[in-house]
Structure formats: C-alpha cells, structure tokens
C-alpha cells in the first residue's frame, strides 16, 4: 500500500466514524439505520484488521466499531 492509499482508507474509515457518531437522521427509518450502522461497523472492523497502518490514530475507529 502506498502512503496515499493508506490515507484514503483512513479517510474512508473516518467517514464511517462520523456517520455512526452523528446518529440516526430524522428522515431515516429505524430499519435503514440499523442496516447502515451494521454496514459501517463491519467496515471499521475490516479496516482495523489491516496490517498496513503506521502512525494513524485508530482509537476513534475502535470506539465506533464497538
């Protein structure tokens, strides 16, 4: 992985963190929110398992994936 690819993956993971932390949008059904949460938490779990991380702070990814 290049530094750029790692940075892009980290940014995408932080997007999932932001979405999870923002909470359910008022115009989203409970079922859709449950699905959205599950998909984004799974994304974070997959990303946390990668072995290419260098000095990125993964604490917010870990917290949001829990």
C-alpha positions as a Python dict, from the first residue, in 0.01 Angstrom:
ca = {
    (1, 'X'): (0, 0, 0),
    (2, 'X'): (120, 348, -82),
    (3, 'X'): (102, 631, 169),
    (4, 'X'): (-175, 784, -44),
    (5, 'X'): (-380, 463, -42),
    (6, 'X'): (-341, 432, 334),
    (7, 'X'): (-452, 794, 376),
    (8, 'X'): (-756, 734, 154),
    (9, 'X'): (-853, 423, 351),
    (10, 'X'): (-810, 608, 678),
    (11, 'X'): (-1027, 892, 549),
    (12, 'X'): (-1297, 647, 441),
    (13, 'X'): (-1288, 483, 783),
    (14, 'X'): (-1322, 823, 949),
    (15, 'X'): (-1628, 886, 731),
    (16, 'X'): (-1785, 576, 886),
    (17, 'X'): (-1692, 701, 1233),
    (18, 'X'): (-1853, 1039, 1159),
    (19, 'X'): (-2169, 876, 1028),
    (20, 'X'): (-2200, 649, 1332),
    (21, 'X'): (-2131, 933, 1575),
    (22, 'X'): (-2381, 1165, 1406),
    (23, 'X'): (-2667, 931, 1492),
    (24, 'X'): (-2980, 843, 1302),
    (25, 'X'): (-3101, 1110, 1060),
    (26, 'X'): (-3457, 1216, 1130),
    (27, 'X'): (-3571, 1114, 782),
    (28, 'X'): (-3430, 759, 805),
    (29, 'X'): (-3634, 461, 918),
    (30, 'X'): (-3521, 259, 1216),
    (31, 'X'): (-3464, -46, 994),
    (32, 'X'): (-3250, 153, 750),
    (33, 'X'): (-3049, 299, 1038),
    (34, 'X'): (-2991, -46, 1186),
    (35, 'X'): (-2864, -165, 846),
    (36, 'X'): (-2648, 145, 800),
    (37, 'X'): (-2494, 104, 1144),
    (38, 'X'): (-2420, -264, 1085),
    (39, 'X'): (-2255, -198, 747),
    (40, 'X'): (-2038, 86, 879),
    (41, 'X'): (-1935, -105, 1193),
    (42, 'X'): (-1840, -403, 974),
    (43, 'X'): (-1638, -168, 753),
    (44, 'X'): (-1450, -43, 1058),
    (45, 'X'): (-1388, -396, 1185),
    (46, 'X'): (-1241, -490, 847),
    (47, 'X'): (-1027, -178, 837),
    (48, 'X'): (-897, -231, 1191),
    (49, 'X'): (-777, -578, 1091),
    (50, 'X'): (-548, -435, 822),
    (51, 'X'): (-177, -454, 895),
    (52, 'X'): (-62, -152, 697),
    (53, 'X'): (-144, 119, 949),
    (54, 'X'): (154, 330, 1051),
    (55, 'X'): (101, 630, 1281),
    (56, 'X'): (-275, 678, 1232),
    (57, 'X'): (-482, 716, 1548),
    (58, 'X'): (-721, 421, 1535),
    (59, 'X'): (-890, 489, 1869),
    (60, 'X'): (-1197, 655, 1716),
    (61, 'X'): (-1233, 363, 1471),
    (62, 'X'): (-1215, 115, 1758),
    (63, 'X'): (-1470, 306, 1964),
    (64, 'X'): (-1718, 344, 1677),
    (65, 'X'): (-1685, -22, 1577),
    (66, 'X'): (-1779, -141, 1928),
}
